[in-house]
């Protein structure tokens, strides 16, 4: 008995509807550390719901030592070439998030030093003068050791609002557009401490 094409088509469509969401929910693995990150994140800030998509993953290394895996998220990431996407990421407007999942323990002194160096390398002298008190405020919150598998989360909301979460606890809120852009430039600037192309590698061109 010959099967009806319409029935086969319906079966295929049902299977696709079941398989596609399952594939979309698969975590994204950073290969150097085997750390996994969700493709989409949702959270609530100031009674507002946010939904962000992953743009890519990378790894922070000191010489050959793997310090943390990093994932970057953005609301409705724009298309374009790498430089155009990075330019959009460094522009205030769309909500963004950086998630760092540590591959080793790091003391508070080293964390603060790393952030201070990052600000110094990615800001002009005038910008550093403007945001120096905010840098001091920001770094002072990281006064505890970050242990292996701990996560540090940074959120950049519209208006230059930076919210940091460490070990599941909100640490600081700083609102300054210059501070936000320079902070994000640590990973997306010309002197990025990671492979920034990989941080936008999952954006649809």
N, C-alpha and C positions, 0 to 999 in steps of 0.2 A: 504494500500500500504506500503510495507516494504521500510524503508529508507536505502539508500546506505551507508555502513560503511565509504567509502571514503569521503563522504560529511560531515558526523558527525566529522570525524577526522580533516578535514580542518577547520570546525567551531571552534573546541576546540583549535586548534593551533592559530587561529586568536585572540580568546579571551585571550589566554595566552600571546601573543605578546602585547596586549593592557593593560592587568592587571599588568604584571611583571614590566614594567617601572614605573607605578603609585606607586606600592609598594616600589620600590627602592628609589623613591623620597620622601617618607614619612620622616618627621623629627624625630630625636631621642630625646626623652624627658628624662631629668634628674628628677627622681621621687621626690626627696626631695624638689625641688624648682619649679618644673613644667616648667623649662626653656627648650626650644627646640633648637636643633642644626641641621643643614643640614648634610646629610650623606656624601656629597662630597663638597669640596670647590675648586674654581679656582681663581687664581690671577696672576698678571704680576709683576715681579720685574726685573729691568735691562733689559727690552725688552725680557724677557724670560717667557713663559707660564708655569704655574705649576698647577697640578691637584692632590689633596690629598684626601685620604679616612679617614673617622672617625675610630678611634681605640677603643674609649670608652668615657664614661662620668662619672663624679663624683661630689662631693660637698665639699667645704671647710667650716668647721665649727669651731667656737671658743666656746668651751664648747657646748652649745646647740644652739647658734646663727648661722644661715646660712649666710655666707658672700657672697659666689659666687658659681655658678655652673661652671664646667670646662669641656671642650671637647678637646680631643687631636686628631690631624690628622697627617697622614704620607703618603708619596708617596709609593705605592705598599708595604704595611706592610708585614713583613715576618711572617711565621707560627712558630709553636713550642710551648713550654710551656711558662708560664708567665715569668719566669726568662730569657729565651732566647729572648723573644720579648722585654722585658725591656732593656736587654743588647744591642740589636740592636738599640733601640730608643736612648740610651745614647751614641751611636757611631756616630761620624761625618760622613756625606755622603749623606743620603737621606733627602730631604726637609721635615720639620715638622712644625706644628703650634699648639699653645695652645690658646684657646679662653676662656676667663673668662667673664661670664655674671653676673653682681653683683645683689644680692638680697637685698642689703641695701646700704646706702650711707657710704662712708669711706673717712676720711680726708687724706690729703697728708702725714702727719706725720706718721700715722699708716701704710700706704702703704710702705713708705720708710723703716720703722722699720721692717716690715714683710719681705721685700726682704733682708735686711741686716742680719737678723736672719737666713733666709734660706741659704744664702751664707755661713755664719759662721758654720752652722751645717753640711754642705755638702762638705766642702773643707778642705784639709789638711792645716797645718800652712804654708807650702811652697807655696801651691796654693793661699792661701789668700794674702800672700805677693806679689805674681805675679800679681794678678788681682784686688788688692785693689783700684788702681786709676780708673779702669774700673767700679767697683762696685759703687764708688762715682759718676762717670759720669752718670751711668745708673739710679741710684736712684734720682739724681738731676732733671731728666726730669719729674718726677711725683710730680709736685708742685701744683696740683689742686685737688679739691675734686672729687672723683668718686661717681656719684649718682646712685641710684637704676636704674637698666636696662641699665646702661652704660656697654660697653664692652672694655676689655683690650686684645689686640692680640699680641702675641709674635711669631715671625717666626725664625726658625733656618734653614738657607740655607747652602749648602755645603761650606766647608772652615771655619766653625765656625762663620758664619755671623749671628748676631742677629739683627733683625729689630723689633722694638716695635711700636704699634699703640695704641693710647688712644683716646677715644671719636671721632674716625674717622680720627684722625690726626697722621701722622708719627712723632714719638717723638725722636727716636734715632737709630743709626746704630753703632754696635760695632762688630769688627771682632777679635775673639780670641777663639780658640778651647776649651781651659780650661774653660774660662768664660761661653761658651755655655753649656758645659757638666754640670758644677756645677749649672747653672741656671735651667736646665731641671731636675737636681737631686732633686730640691725642691719638685717636684711632683713625681719623679720616683726613688729617692734614698731610701736607707734603712730606713731613718727617714722621709719618705714622709708625707706631711701635709694633704694628702687625701688618700682614698682607691685606691692605685695604681693598684690593680688587676682589678678594675672596669674600669680604663683608658685603659686597653687592652682587655676588655671583649668582644669586637665586632670583634676581629681579628679572622679570620678563622684558626682553628688548622689543 
